[in-house]
Amino acid sequence: MTVLESKQDTPETDKQPASISVKNVLYATDFSATSEAALLYATALCRRFGSTLHLAHVLSDTNLLLMTGGVDYVSFQTLYNDAQNIAQEKVQNIAAGLGEIPYRTYVRHGKVWTNLSRIVAENAVDLIVVGTHGRKGLGKLVLGSVAEDILRHAPCPVLTVGPAVYGRANLPGFYGNGRELGRVELDLHRIVYATNLTVASLKVAPVALALAAEFQARLTLIHAVEGDSRLGTQPEPINNGMRKLQEELPKAGLAYAPEILTDFGSAWYCIVNKAAECEADLIVLGAHTADRATHLPWSTVHQVVAHASCPVLTVRA
């Protein structure tokens, strides 16, 4: 690993931290174990920023069949009514543990992202929080289809909590009882921001910098280069991006000078490995839009979310 820039790891107390506003958080759940872990982060975020939690479950036709356990039903309407009642009860049980966090609940039926996108639009949602289960497929870990849909289409940042995340240990105030959810605290000590260092991709940098300032966290910026370090010098767009990033850092109001690294090899592996190495509490990624590959490729985002040992915040610029 090549260190591009490293400054003294001492507090810079004369700078003011950036301000972050998160008014509405959408938490999408399928009542799985990974959804439960994601709930801890959703509630902790709401508590930290005074946000309203929008708690949503969407009954898809596939979910309806799975929830029946093979029981025969006279009609699909009966099936739907029973499944809706079960979902409503589960949602209300979650809501009962939210304490003073303001919330709204939704139980909808149909395509998951179609329903979630309406909730996002109607409530000016700033952040979506979702758990994603990993499963083996073709020799590798893959994402659930719902999380993938959300990541591909969400207009706002998405916080994904994957199967390798042990969130409870990193969230002070959780005592193993759902009734304590409203007291869970969010405390980020180390953040890893992954970027390809193009000027366009650095539109995501202010999010990582603001979070580091808000939590007085240590920030590591990693640029992963696919291939071998002996291939030559950095392309000019990368050099321009690095210069722009270095210009922004003094303005960020960080408590600690960030570490800037370049690593060579598979991008997703470099990012996940560095996050594990420094025991990061959060990874921040920039995702490219459908028509403009200016950020990390979707395949990289996909693999980071599936394998990361901490939550991943994906930001679309």
Backbone torsions as a table, in degrees:
resi	resn	phi	psi	omega
1	MET	NA	130.9	-178.0
2	THR	-100.1	125.4	177.9
3	VAL	-87.5	114.7	-179.7
4	LEU	-80.9	-37.1	179.9
5	GLU	-155.6	135.6	177.6
6	SER	-146.8	125.0	179.8
7	LYS	-112.3	172.8	179.1
8	GLN	-58.7	133.6	-178.9
9	ASP	-86.1	65.3	-179.2
10	THR	-127.1	148.9	-177.7
11	PRO	-61.7	143.7	174.6
12	GLU	-116.3	81.9	-167.4
13	THR	-75.3	-7.7	-176.6
14	ASP	-84.2	-0.4	-177.3
15	LYS	-107.3	143.3	-178.1
16	GLN	-90.5	134.4	179.9
17	PRO	-67.7	151.0	177.9
18	ALA	-70.4	158.9	-179.5
19	SER	-102.0	136.6	179.3
20	ILE	-120.6	135.5	178.2
21	SER	-121.1	120.9	175.9
22	VAL	-130.7	97.2	-174.6
23	LYS	-88.1	-35.0	-176.3
24	ASN	-134.0	123.8	179.9
25	VAL	-115.8	126.3	175.6
26	LEU	-99.0	120.7	176.1
27	TYR	-109.6	114.3	-179.6
28	ALA	-100.9	127.5	-175.4
29	THR	-129.2	145.8	169.3
30	ASP	-115.0	13.6	176.7
31	PHE	69.2	18.9	178.8
32	SER	-85.7	174.9	179.0
33	ALA	-64.0	-38.9	179.1
34	THR	-70.0	-31.2	174.8
35	SER	-66.0	-36.4	177.9
36	GLU	-63.1	-42.5	177.8
37	ALA	-64.1	-39.7	178.6
38	ALA	-64.2	-34.4	179.3
39	LEU	-59.9	-37.8	179.0
40	LEU	-59.6	-41.8	179.1
41	TYR	-71.8	-38.7	179.1
42	ALA	-61.1	-45.4	-179.4
43	THR	-69.8	-36.6	178.3
44	ALA	-64.9	-39.8	176.7
45	LEU	-63.7	-43.8	179.6
46	CYS	-62.8	-39.6	179.3
47	ARG	-67.0	-40.3	-178.5
48	ARG	-66.6	-43.1	-172.3
49	PHE	-106.7	5.3	179.7
50	GLY	66.3	36.6	-175.0
51	SER	-87.6	159.4	168.9
52	THR	-90.2	134.0	179.2
53	LEU	-96.7	125.3	175.4
54	HIS	-104.1	106.3	-173.3
55	LEU	-96.6	115.3	-171.7
56	ALA	-129.5	140.4	170.1
57	HIS	-133.3	132.9	-179.5
58	VAL	-113.2	125.0	177.8
59	LEU	-85.7	104.9	174.0
60	SER	-89.8	161.4	179.7
61	ASP	-59.9	-37.0	178.2
62	THR	-63.6	-45.0	178.6
63	ASN	-61.9	-38.2	179.9
64	LEU	-59.6	-44.4	-180.0
65	LEU	-66.4	-38.7	179.6
66	LEU	-67.3	-37.1	-177.1
67	MET	-70.8	-18.1	-177.7
68	THR	-76.7	-23.5	-178.2
69	GLY	68.7	23.8	177.9
70	GLY	86.5	5.4	-179.9
71	VAL	-73.0	139.9	178.6
72	ASP	-79.6	136.1	179.0
73	TYR	-120.1	146.2	-178.8
74	VAL	-64.0	-39.4	-178.4
75	SER	-148.9	160.8	178.0
76	PHE	-63.7	-32.1	179.3
77	GLN	-63.9	-39.9	176.1
78	THR	-63.3	-42.9	177.3
79	LEU	-58.4	-46.8	-179.1
80	TYR	-64.0	-44.5	-178.7
81	ASN	-60.7	-44.2	-179.9
82	ASP	-65.5	-44.1	-179.5
83	ALA	-64.9	-38.5	179.0
84	GLN	-65.1	-41.0	178.5
85	ASN	-62.8	-41.5	178.4
86	ILE	-63.5	-45.3	-179.2
87	ALA	-64.5	-42.2	178.6
88	GLN	-59.7	-41.2	-179.5
89	GLU	-65.4	-42.9	179.7
90	LYS	-65.0	-41.8	179.0
91	VAL	-62.8	-42.9	179.4
92	GLN	-66.9	-33.5	176.1
93	ASN	-64.4	-39.8	176.9
94	ILE	-65.8	-46.1	-178.2
95	ALA	-60.1	-33.4	-178.6
96	ALA	-64.1	-21.1	-179.4
97	GLY	-97.0	8.7	-174.6
98	LEU	-83.5	-8.0	178.2
99	GLY	62.3	-128.4	-176.6
100	GLU	-87.2	2.3	-180.0
101	ILE	-70.0	123.4	176.8
102	PRO	-67.6	142.7	-175.6
103	TYR	-151.0	161.8	168.9
104	ARG	-134.3	146.0	-178.7
105	THR	-117.7	150.4	-179.0
106	TYR	-141.3	130.3	167.7
107	VAL	-124.4	111.4	-175.3
108	ARG	-118.9	169.1	-179.6
109	HIS	-132.0	133.4	179.0
110	GLY	134.6	-153.8	178.5
111	LYS	-72.1	134.8	-170.9
112	VAL	-61.8	-55.5	-175.4
113	TRP	-67.3	-33.3	177.9
114	THR	-57.7	-43.8	179.6
115	ASN	-72.6	-43.0	-179.8
116	LEU	-64.8	-37.0	-179.3
117	SER	-63.1	-33.8	177.0
118	ARG	-67.0	-41.1	178.4
119	ILE	-63.8	-41.3	178.2
120	VAL	-59.4	-48.3	-177.2
121	ALA	-68.3	-42.0	-175.8
122	GLU	-71.0	-23.7	-174.2
123	ASN	-118.8	11.3	180.0
124	ALA	49.1	52.4	-177.6
125	VAL	-65.5	131.7	-178.9
126	ASP	-92.0	-24.7	-173.0
127	LEU	-153.7	138.3	173.6
128	ILE	-110.1	134.5	177.0
129	VAL	-118.4	127.8	-177.4
130	VAL	-146.9	144.0	172.9
131	GLY	-91.6	145.8	177.5
132	THR	-129.9	128.1	180.0
133	HIS	-85.5	143.5	174.4
134	GLY	-99.0	142.3	174.3
135	ARG	-142.2	155.3	-178.2
136	LYS	-81.0	132.1	177.3
137	GLY	-151.3	123.8	-179.9
138	LEU	54.7	38.0	175.4
139	GLY	79.7	11.8	179.7
140	LYS	-145.7	164.5	178.6
141	LEU	-81.0	132.3	-178.5
142	VAL	-125.1	160.5	-179.3
143	LEU	-85.0	158.4	170.7
144	GLY	-70.8	151.8	-174.9
145	SER	-65.8	-33.6	-179.6
146	VAL	-65.7	-48.8	178.7
147	ALA	-61.0	-38.5	180.0
148	GLU	-64.6	-42.5	177.3
149	ASP	-59.5	-44.8	-178.6
150	ILE	-63.9	-46.5	-179.0
151	LEU	-61.8	-37.5	-177.2
152	ARG	-74.0	-30.5	-169.4
153	HIS	-115.3	-15.5	-174.5
154	ALA	-63.1	133.0	178.4
155	PRO	-82.6	-10.7	-178.5
156	CYS	-117.1	168.1	177.0
157	PRO	-58.2	149.7	179.9
158	VAL	-125.7	127.2	175.0
159	LEU	-101.3	114.3	179.2
160	THR	-105.1	136.8	178.0
161	VAL	-114.7	107.9	-173.3
162	GLY	-88.9	-178.9	-173.8
163	PRO	-69.2	-19.1	-178.7
164	ALA	-91.9	2.9	-176.3
165	VAL	-89.6	130.3	174.1
166	TYR	-110.9	77.1	-169.1
167	GLY	-65.1	-32.7	-173.2
168	ARG	-60.9	-37.0	-176.4
169	ALA	-67.5	-22.1	-175.9
170	ASN	-102.9	7.2	-176.9
171	LEU	-123.2	96.4	179.7
172	PRO	-58.6	140.0	176.8
173	GLY	104.6	-5.7	178.4
174	PHE	-93.7	126.4	-174.6
175	TYR	-116.4	17.2	177.4
176	GLY	82.6	11.5	179.8
177	ASN	-128.3	125.8	-176.9
178	GLY	-54.1	-26.0	-178.4
179	ARG	-70.2	-10.8	-178.6
180	GLU	-96.2	6.2	-175.1
181	LEU	-57.0	-37.1	-178.0
182	GLY	-67.1	-8.7	-179.1
183	ARG	-106.8	-0.5	-178.8
184	VAL	-67.7	134.8	-178.8
185	GLU	-108.0	147.1	175.3
186	LEU	-101.7	125.9	-177.0
187	ASP	-140.2	102.1	-179.0
188	LEU	-97.5	121.9	178.8
189	HIS	-101.2	-34.9	-178.1
190	ARG	-136.2	131.6	179.6
191	ILE	-124.8	135.1	174.0
192	VAL	-109.5	123.5	177.1
193	TYR	-110.4	118.1	-178.3
194	ALA	-101.5	130.3	-177.8
195	THR	-146.1	150.1	173.9
196	ASN	-89.9	2.7	172.2
197	LEU	67.7	12.9	168.6
198	THR	-72.5	153.8	-178.1
199	VAL	-58.6	-40.9	-179.3
200	ALA	-64.1	-40.3	-177.4
201	SER	-66.5	-24.4	-177.3
202	LEU	-74.2	0.7	171.4
203	LYS	-63.8	-19.8	178.9
204	VAL	-84.2	-20.6	-176.2
205	ALA	-53.6	-41.8	-179.7
206	PRO	-57.4	-29.9	178.5
207	VAL	-66.9	-48.7	179.5
208	ALA	-62.8	-41.2	-179.1
209	LEU	-66.9	-41.1	-179.6
210	ALA	-65.8	-39.7	178.1
211	LEU	-65.5	-42.0	178.2
212	ALA	-62.7	-38.8	178.4
213	ALA	-69.1	-43.4	-178.5
214	GLU	-59.1	-42.1	-175.3
215	PHE	-100.7	3.3	-175.6
216	GLN	51.0	45.4	-176.3
217	ALA	-93.7	155.7	171.7
218	ARG	-79.5	133.6	-174.5
219	LEU	-116.4	129.9	173.8
220	THR	-114.2	122.9	176.1
221	LEU	-102.2	123.0	-176.8
222	ILE	-120.4	131.9	174.3
223	HIS	-114.4	111.7	-178.8
224	ALA	-96.3	126.4	-179.6
225	VAL	-106.5	117.6	177.2
226	GLU	-68.6	120.5	179.1
227	GLY	121.1	-163.1	-172.7
228	ASP	-102.4	144.9	-177.7
229	SER	-67.3	-13.8	-176.8
230	ARG	-90.5	5.7	-174.8
231	LEU	-73.9	-14.5	178.3
232	GLY	136.2	-163.6	-175.8
233	THR	-83.3	166.1	179.0
234	GLN	-68.0	141.4	174.8
235	PRO	-62.2	154.9	-177.4
236	GLU	-58.4	-41.4	177.8
237	PRO	-57.8	-34.1	178.7
238	ILE	-69.4	-43.9	178.3
239	ASN	-61.1	-41.2	177.9
240	ASN	-63.7	-41.5	178.9
241	GLY	-63.3	-41.3	178.8
242	MET	-63.2	-42.4	178.8
243	ARG	-62.6	-41.6	180.0
244	LYS	-64.9	-41.1	179.2
245	LEU	-62.6	-44.1	-179.3
246	GLN	-65.5	-28.8	175.9
247	GLU	-70.7	-32.9	-176.8
248	GLU	-78.8	-29.4	-173.0
249	LEU	-57.4	-44.8	-179.4
250	PRO	-63.3	-21.7	-177.5
251	LYS	-88.0	-6.2	-168.6
252	ALA	-80.1	-16.2	-179.3
253	GLY	69.6	37.1	-178.3
254	LEU	-76.7	147.3	177.3
255	ALA	-75.0	-28.6	-179.2
256	TYR	-133.5	144.5	176.9
257	ALA	-65.0	132.2	-176.8
258	PRO	-74.6	157.9	173.4
259	GLU	-98.1	131.4	178.8
260	ILE	-117.0	121.2	-174.0
261	LEU	-126.5	151.9	167.2
262	THR	-121.3	133.6	177.9
263	ASP	-126.1	155.3	-176.8
264	PHE	-119.2	133.8	-179.9
265	GLY	136.4	-161.7	178.5
266	SER	-61.0	123.8	-172.8
267	ALA	-59.2	-48.8	-176.4
268	TRP	-63.3	-37.1	-179.3
269	TYR	-68.6	-41.6	178.1
270	CYS	-59.4	-43.5	-178.1
271	ILE	-66.7	-49.9	-178.8
272	VAL	-63.4	-41.3	-178.6
273	ASN	-65.3	-42.3	179.7
274	LYS	-65.9	-40.4	178.9
275	ALA	-62.0	-40.8	179.2
276	ALA	-69.1	-40.3	-178.2
277	GLU	-60.9	-42.1	-177.6
278	CYS	-96.1	8.1	179.4
279	GLU	54.2	49.8	-178.0
280	ALA	-65.5	147.6	176.0
281	ASP	-93.8	-14.0	-177.1
282	LEU	-160.3	141.2	169.5
283	ILE	-112.1	134.1	176.7
284	VAL	-112.3	127.3	-179.6
285	LEU	-125.8	151.8	169.6
286	GLY	-103.9	130.9	-179.4
287	ALA	-106.5	138.9	-179.7
288	HIS	-77.1	154.2	174.5
289	THR	-79.9	171.2	-175.1
290	ALA	-63.2	-31.9	-173.8
291	ASP	-107.9	5.0	-173.8
292	ARG	-149.3	103.1	-176.6
293	ALA	-84.2	69.0	-177.0
294	THR	-99.5	-8.0	-179.0
295	HIS	-117.8	-163.9	178.0
296	LEU	-62.8	138.8	179.9
297	PRO	-59.4	152.9	-179.8
298	TRP	-57.0	-38.5	-179.0
299	SER	-60.1	-35.9	178.3
300	THR	-69.4	-47.1	177.5
301	VAL	-57.1	-46.3	-179.7
302	HIS	-54.6	-49.8	-176.7
303	GLN	-70.5	-37.6	178.5
304	VAL	-62.4	-47.4	180.0
305	VAL	-60.7	-40.3	-176.4
306	ALA	-71.4	-28.8	-172.2
307	HIS	-112.4	-11.7	-173.5
308	ALA	-64.8	143.0	178.2
309	SER	-91.4	7.4	174.5
310	CYS	-139.1	164.9	177.4
311	PRO	-59.5	153.5	-179.7
312	VAL	-121.7	125.2	176.2
313	LEU	-99.9	114.4	-179.2
314	THR	-103.3	124.7	-174.6
315	VAL	-117.8	127.0	176.9
316	ARG	-98.8	125.4	-176.7
317	ALA	-108.2	NA	NA
